[in-house]
């Protein structure tokens, strides 16, 4: 079975989810209405909660 996922939004949660899916072998595409430069230049996550820290480790 082949899984395909569309993620709406290229913020911290969308980008992390896409990375986790890719590591699991699931194809995904991120849909973002802003330009790549805009997304990369914005600081959107200033704090990583304990659950996210554990997941990233």
MMTF fields as JSON, N, C-alpha, C and O atoms, coordinates in Angstrom:
{
  "mmtfVersion": "1.0.0",
  "mmtfProducer": "UNKNOWN",
  "numBonds": 227,
  "numAtoms": 228,
  "numGroups": 57,
  "numChains": 1,
  "numModels": 1,
  "chainsPerModel": [1],
  "groupsPerChain": [57],
  "chainIdList": ["A"],
  "bondAtomList": [4, 2, 8, 6, 12, 10, 16, 14, 20, 18, 24, 22, 28, 26, 32, 30, 36, 34, 40, 38, 44, 42, 48, 46, 52, 50, 56, 54, 60, 58, 64, 62, 68, 66, 72, 70, 76, 74, 80, 78, 84, 82, 88, 86, 92, 90, 96, 94, 100, 98, 104, 102, 108, 106, 112, 110, 116, 114, 120, 118, 124, 122, 128, 126, 132, 130, 136, 134, 140, 138, 144, 142, 148, 146, 152, 150, 156, 154, 160, 158, 164, 162, 168, 166, 172, 170, 176, 174, 180, 178, 184, 182, 188, 186, 192, 190, 196, 194, 200, 198, 204, 202, 208, 206, 212, 210, 216, 214, 220, 218, 224, 222],
  "bondOrderList": [1, 1, 1, 1, 1, 1, 1, 1, 1, 1, 1, 1, 1, 1, 1, 1, 1, 1, 1, 1, 1, 1, 1, 1, 1, 1, 1, 1, 1, 1, 1, 1, 1, 1, 1, 1, 1, 1, 1, 1, 1, 1, 1, 1, 1, 1, 1, 1, 1, 1, 1, 1, 1, 1, 1, 1],
  "groupList": [{"groupName": "UNK", "atomNameList": ["N", "CA", "C", "O"], "elementList": ["N", "C", "C", "O"], "formalChargeList": [0, 0, 0, 0], "bondAtomList": [1, 0, 2, 1, 3, 2], "bondOrderList": [1, 1, 2], "singleLetterCode": "X", "chemCompType": "L-PEPTIDE LINKING"}],
  "groupTypeList": [0, 0, 0, 0, 0, 0, 0, 0, 0, 0, 0, 0, 0, 0, 0, 0, 0, 0, 0, 0, 0, 0, 0, 0, 0, 0, 0, 0, 0, 0, 0, 0, 0, 0, 0, 0, 0, 0, 0, 0, 0, 0, 0, 0, 0, 0, 0, 0, 0, 0, 0, 0, 0, 0, 0, 0, 0],
  "groupIdList": [1, 2, 3, 4, 5, 6, 7, 8, 9, 10, 11, 12, 13, 14, 15, 16, 17, 18, 19, 20, 21, 22, 23, 24, 25, 26, 27, 28, 29, 30, 31, 32, 33, 34, 35, 36, 37, 38, 39, 40, 41, 42, 43, 44, 45, 46, 47, 48, 49, 50, 51, 52, 53, 54, 55, 56, 57],
  "secStructList": [7, 7, 7, 3, 3, 3, 3, 3, 7, 7, 1, 2, 2, 2, 2, 2, 2, 2, 2, 2, 2, 2, 2, 6, 6, 7, 3, 3, 3, 3, 3, 7, 1, 1, 7, 2, 2, 2, 2, 2, 2, 7, 7, 7, 7, 7, 7, 7, 7, 2, 2, 2, 2, 2, 2, 2, 7],
  "xCoordList": [0.838, 0.0, 0.891, 1.901, 0.518, 1.272, 0.466, -0.712, 1.098, 0.444, 0.918, 2.102, -0.01, 0.322, -0.351, -1.519, 0.38, -0.133, 0.116, 1.192, -0.884, -0.732, -0.76, -1.667, 0.225, 0.316, 0.039, 0.682, -0.911, -1.27, -0.493, -0.749, 0.456, 1.222, 2.66, 2.929, 3.575, 5.003, 5.618, 6.782, 4.83, 5.357, 6.11, 6.342, 6.497, 7.275, 6.594, 7.252, 5.298, 4.598, 4.515, 4.739, 4.195, 4.099, 5.43, 5.496, 6.491, 7.818, 8.291, 8.885, 8.027, 8.41, 7.624, 8.191, 6.328, 5.507, 6.0, 6.064, 6.349, 6.83, 8.133, 8.345, 8.994, 10.263, 10.019, 10.633, 9.122, 8.826, 8.183, 8.49, 7.301, 6.674, 7.704, 7.697, 8.588, 9.622, 10.528, 10.895, 10.888, 11.726, 11.021, 11.672, 9.681, 8.891, 8.569, 7.876, 9.072, 8.857, 7.525, 7.074, 6.887, 5.595, 5.811, 6.342, 5.389, 5.509, 4.556, 3.422, 5.01, 4.142, 4.531, 5.631, 3.589, 3.822, 3.317, 2.276, 4.065, 3.671, 3.086, 3.706, 1.891, 1.237, 1.304, 0.834, 1.889, 2.067, 1.741, 2.209, 0.943, 0.554, 1.631, 1.629, 2.545, 3.616, 4.803, 4.898, 5.689, 6.881, 7.867, 7.821, 8.746, 9.773, 10.629, 10.913, 11.041, 11.866, 11.143, 11.756, 9.849, 9.063, 9.029, 9.251, 8.755, 8.674, 10.013, 10.062, 11.095, 12.419, 12.916, 13.734, 12.43, 12.905, 12.131, 12.575, 10.984, 10.161, 10.569, 10.816, 10.638, 10.864, 9.485, 8.802, 9.078, 7.724, 7.666, 6.592, 8.754, 8.734, 9.888, 11.046, 9.569, 10.613, 10.844, 11.875, 9.894, 9.974, 9.658, 8.683, 10.47, 10.181, 9.743, 10.501, 8.523, 8.005, 8.667, 9.281, 8.538, 9.211, 8.864, 9.744, 7.601, 7.201, 7.902, 8.317, 8.041, 8.745, 10.233, 10.852, 10.812, 12.233, 12.505, 13.475, 11.66, 11.827, 11.692, 12.454, 10.72, 10.5, 11.713, 12.104, 12.299, 13.456, 14.703, 15.542, 14.815, 15.957, 15.863, 16.727],
  "yCoordList": [-1.164, 0.0, 1.238, 1.282, 2.237, 3.479, 4.575, 4.764, 5.297, 6.395, 7.719, 7.893, 8.649, 10.007, 10.97, 10.794, 11.986, 12.935, 14.35, 14.657, 15.214, 16.644, 17.361, 17.147, 18.204, 18.971, 20.431, 20.999, 21.027, 22.42, 23.289, 23.256, 24.067, 24.996, 24.559, 23.432, 25.463, 25.176, 25.76, 26.16, 25.807, 26.269, 25.164, 24.104, 25.397, 24.406, 23.037, 22.01, 23.013, 21.722, 20.994, 19.785, 21.724, 21.104, 20.565, 19.481, 21.322, 20.884, 19.673, 18.749, 19.677, 18.535, 17.297, 16.212, 17.457, 16.326, 15.757, 14.538, 16.621, 16.127, 15.35, 14.353, 15.801, 15.102, 13.726, 12.742, 13.658, 12.373, 11.4, 10.209, 11.897, 11.047, 10.527, 9.346, 11.409, 10.995, 9.92, 8.963, 10.081, 9.083, 7.732, 6.691, 7.755, 6.527, 5.976, 4.967, 6.641, 6.175, 6.59, 5.987, 7.609, 8.08, 9.366, 10.349, 9.341, 10.524, 11.612, 11.324, 12.858, 13.961, 15.21, 15.321, 16.135, 17.425, 18.489, 18.317, 19.599, 20.702, 21.807, 22.239, 22.256, 23.351, 24.597, 24.593, 25.665, 26.914, 28.067, 28.097, 29.017, 30.129, 31.214, 32.004, 31.263, 32.259, 31.74, 30.546, 32.638, 32.242, 31.518, 31.659, 30.751, 30.035, 31.012, 30.764, 32.124, 33.111, 33.673, 33.88, 33.92, 34.444, 33.439, 33.804, 32.192, 31.158, 30.984, 30.894, 30.934, 30.715, 31.906, 31.735, 33.11, 34.296, 34.581, 35.383, 33.938, 34.167, 33.267, 32.076, 33.821, 33.032, 32.743, 33.648, 31.463, 31.127, 30.236, 30.072, 29.668, 28.809, 29.2, 28.898, 29.867, 30.301, 29.338, 29.409, 28.436, 27.512, 26.108, 25.9, 25.163, 23.751, 23.101, 23.058, 22.601, 21.953, 20.593, 20.052, 20.051, 18.796, 17.658, 16.89, 17.545, 16.475, 16.557, 15.535, 17.76, 17.958, 17.688, 17.118, 18.092, 17.836, 16.331, 15.86, 15.599, 14.149, 13.511, 12.609, 13.976, 13.446, 13.697, 12.819, 14.865, 15.196, 14.398, 14.085, 14.077, 13.266, 11.881, 11.042],
  "zCoordList": [0.0, 0.0, 0.0, 0.703, -0.786, -0.844, -0.166, -0.471, 0.753, 1.453, 0.888, 0.596, 0.734, 0.317, 1.276, 1.621, 1.707, 2.682, 2.19, 1.677, 2.348, 2.083, 3.423, 4.227, 3.663, 4.902, 4.556, 3.673, 5.247, 4.993, 5.974, 7.178, 5.457, 6.272, 6.481, 6.897, 6.188, 6.317, 7.57, 7.574, 8.639, 9.92, 10.623, 10.042, 11.87, 12.611, 12.7, 12.532, 12.959, 13.086, 11.753, 11.69, 10.687, 9.367, 8.883, 8.304, 9.122, 8.693, 9.496, 8.939, 10.81, 11.637, 11.224, 11.098, 11.014, 10.586, 9.26, 9.099, 8.31, 7.018, 7.163, 6.474, 8.048, 8.278, 8.889, 8.476, 9.873, 10.512, 9.522, 9.536, 8.672, 7.667, 6.669, 6.321, 6.211, 5.267, 5.863, 5.182, 7.139, 7.807, 7.917, 8.008, 7.909, 7.969, 6.585, 6.459, 5.548, 4.184, 3.583, 2.609, 4.147, 3.646, 2.859, 3.377, 1.594, 0.748, 1.217, 1.6, 1.188, 1.567, 0.781, 0.239, 0.743, 0.113, 1.079, 1.712, 1.191, 2.057, 1.183, 0.212, 1.538, 0.829, 1.697, 2.835, 1.161, 1.9, 0.97, -0.168, 1.442, 0.579, 0.489, -0.456, 1.455, 1.43, 0.61, 0.325, 0.241, -0.51, 0.405, 1.627, -0.203, 0.569, 1.375, 2.547, 0.753, 1.459, 2.676, 3.723, 2.544, 3.663, 4.816, 5.97, 4.5, 5.533, 6.226, 7.452, 5.471, 6.048, 6.867, 7.771, 6.56, 7.268, 8.552, 9.374, 8.735, 9.924, 11.072, 10.878, 12.245, 13.449, 14.028, 14.506, 13.981, 14.398, 15.626, 16.204, 16.034, 17.221, 18.123, 17.835, 19.202, 20.121, 21.27, 21.939, 21.509, 22.635, 22.146, 21.424, 22.534, 22.254, 23.564, 24.532, 23.579, 24.769, 24.965, 24.045, 26.164, 26.529, 25.563, 25.176, 25.172, 24.267, 22.933, 22.386, 22.399, 21.122, 21.269, 20.37, 22.39, 22.628, 22.651, 22.058, 23.325, 23.417, 22.047, 21.699, 21.267, 19.929, 19.031, 18.262, 19.121, 18.294, 18.692, 17.848, 19.969, 20.418, 19.826, 20.079]
}
